Amino acid sequence: MTKSGLKVGVQKFGNSLSSMIMPNIGAFIAWGLVTALFIPTGWLPNKHLATLVTPMITYLLPLLIGYTGGKLVHDKRGAVVGAIATMGVIVGTNIPMFLGAMIMGPLGGYCIKQVDRLFGDRIRQGFEMLVNNFSAGIVGAILAILAYLGVGPAVEFLSNLLASGVDWLVNHHLIPLANIFIEPAKILFLNNAIGNGILVPLGIEQAKSAGHSILFLLEANPGPGLGLLLAYCFFAKGSAKQSAPGAVIIQFLGGIHEIYFPYVLMKPMLILAVIAGGVSGVFTFSIFHAGLVAPASPGSIFAVLAMTPKGGYLGIIAGVLVAAAVSFIISSLILKTAKDKENEGDLSEAAAKMQEMKGKKSSVASALTAEPGVFPENVSKIVFACDAGMGSSAMGASLLRKKVKEAGLPITVTNTAISSLPSDCQIVVTQEELTPRAKDKLPNAYHVSVDNFLSSPKYDKLIEQLKNNGESELNESIEEAEAAVSEQDNDINHQNDNDLLLEENIFLNQSFETKEDAIRFAGRVLVNGGYVKEDYIEAMIDRDNLTSTYMGNDVAIPHGTEEAKKAVLKSGFTVIQVPNGVDFDGNKVRMIFGIAGKDGKHLEILSGIAVTCSDMANIEKMAAAKTAQEIIDILTAENDFVNA
């Protein structure tokens, strides 16, 4: 298995564990509140109400996890069988069976799914309910017995082994070292496999005997992210400095740690700051013997304090402040001594650096932003999805919901985990790193990828599409091309209109082996015509590697990168007809429009091209045209932007 394949596998495993925990986090909080209030050492000791604690942790929480795990595999029937199977591990052990529930819940759903698949078409009419009920009961009973005899004892042994390891780390004051792995795991979206798969179950078992657990603080501590963002507030430049104060509120008070990931990825050296902050914070917690009574989710300071046991606030607050201070100091030193300060504020580069840090190639970056499905009509539901359904998706949904409301659109915007995406979802919005998984889960939906959570231009583009009732995706892509080449110096004298699209710049009956050959041909035409400098050609290649310039409808519009604006001498176009087509990342392209934009006049032509090319009939005509004038006539049939 490749390195990236292993990472995706761990992500999926962590997401499956997280998907069983996150929908039930309210129940965990309820148990934590009851524990904090009514146990003998709680705020309001009450021996009668305290009797709720043990049944909730022994039966309620594992059954909810098993039910949810089964439902993820095979809907309600899987949920019921998963809960029955989970009961076997609960009764067969003397410890809270969270790990056992994570095994038996999905296993129960899988088994009943296979039974239904085997007998679904063989049930006689009128016997469906009888067979369905008995099959679920029989499968559930068998799994419960197997869980009681084998799975429960095995999981109990594993739990005790892991607990012994954690106790060893705690007793030898080595538990802070865990953050050397946890903080980078957050950036790589692997934290759910560690947090919800190991730390939360073990932490609950530890809290049951000790009254609290430091394990709940290893990932939830908001201090490291707070220190990093405060450093950006004081010592960064540009958009990063401007957006950092808002990110502080979202991260520290809202508990959405994903907000600081792009800031780390802009300067990967900052991973050292959050690691040091995490280690020092946990070390402080261990000195004070601090811990929480239940998971703090999301990792907000409010959630952390709410789960703090009576008399434990000093240690908790000290650990958060120490983590923030250490992270702030190291982040400040890195930002102040950086040689490339002029690039500190470029949040738009964070996604590219994320790909580099995670071992991604530019071809994958192209795949992440590949052309989505057909834009749906009469949109009523948009879902913002992330790994666990509570972090970036909650914030993204809030931003998008506000924009939808301001636009006066009667559309519901919600958030969820990728694994729980509803089948009736029409539009799915995800962070670029997670888009392939969302597409795999819901391939028929329209997918939108965003690079950062504060200021993605994709939100506004989506709103415009919704306002226009799903106007052609080609228009959206061309608007992106416009934006990439439109910000130019207007002090240059404008060339004549008839210098923009000329017959000599239209080439018929061309053929190319690769898309790179086609792009280089278009670039050479622009160079020979005096529109751009020589280095603009390589910039066109780089732009297509970053995000494919295939627009749909057999059309590609190659152009340079944002940095290549200085290589543009004046606006110009070339139109290249490829009757047999050339492959653009698996898409056949028959019409290529090479673009160089200098003064804004080209934007009018681009708009006209968008209108013309949105109709496949026009594409067919241009692909079959015998003269350059025929193509010009087709492009100008409904537009008067060219005076050739």
Sequence and secondary structure as in RCSB ss.txt:
>XXXX:A:sequence
MTKSGLKVGVQKFGNSLSSMIMPNIGAFIAWGLVTALFIPTGWLPNKHLATLVTPMITYLLPLLIGYTGGKLVHD
KRGAVVGAIATMGVIVGTNIPMFLGAMIMGPLGGYCIKQVDRLFGDRIRQGFEMLVNNFSAGIVGAILAILAYLG
VGPAVEFLSNLLASGVDWLVNHHLIPLANIFIEPAKILFLNNAIGNGILVPLGIEQAKSAGHSILFLLEANPGPG
LGLLLAYCFFAKGSAKQSAPGAVIIQFLGGIHEIYFPYVLMKPMLILAVIAGGVSGVFTFSIFHAGLVAPASPGS
IFAVLAMTPKGGYLGIIAGVLVAAAVSFIISSLILKTAKDKENEGDLSEAAAKMQEMKGKKSSVASALTAEPGVF
PENVSKIVFACDAGMGSSAMGASLLRKKVKEAGLPITVTNTAISSLPSDCQIVVTQEELTPRAKDKLPNAYHVSV
DNFLSSPKYDKLIEQLKNNGESELNESIEEAEAAVSEQDNDINHQNDNDLLLEENIFLNQSFETKEDAIRFAGRV
LVNGGYVKEDYIEAMIDRDNLTSTYMGNDVAIPHGTEEAKKAVLKSGFTVIQVPNGVDFDGNKVRMIFGIAGKDG
KHLEILSGIAVTCSDMANIEKMAAAKTAQEIIDILTAENDFVNA
>XXXX:A:secstr
  HHHHHHHHHHHHHHHHHHHGGGHHHHHHHHHHHHHHSTTSSS  TTGGGGHHHIIIIIHHHHHHHHHHHHHHH
HHHHHHHHHHHHHHHHT SS  HHHHHHHHHHHHHHHHHHHHHHTTT  TT HHHHHHHHHHHHHHHHHHHIIII
IHHHHHHHHHHHHHHHHHHHHTT GGGGHHHHHHHHHTT HHHHIIIIIHHHHHHHHHHHS BGGGHHHH  HHH
HHHHHHHHHH  HHHHHHHHHHHIIIIIT  GGGGHHHHHHSGGGHHHHHHHHHHHHHHHHHTT  BSS  SS  
HHHHHHT  TT HHHHHHHHHHHHHHHHHHHHHHHHH S GGGTT GGGHHHHHHHHTT  HHHHHHHT   S  
 SS  EEEEEESSSSSHHHHHHHHHHHHHHHTT   EEEEEEGGG  TT  EEEEEGGGHHHHHHH TTSEEEEE
S SSS HHHHHHHHHHHTTS  HHHHHHHHHHHHHH   TTS    GGGSS GGGEE S   SSHHHHHHHHHHH
HHHTTSB TTHHHHHHHHHHHS  EEETTEE     GGGGGGB S EEEEEEEEEEEEETTEEEEEEEEEE SSS
HHHHHHHHHHHHHTSHHHHHHHHH SSHHHHHHHHHSS      
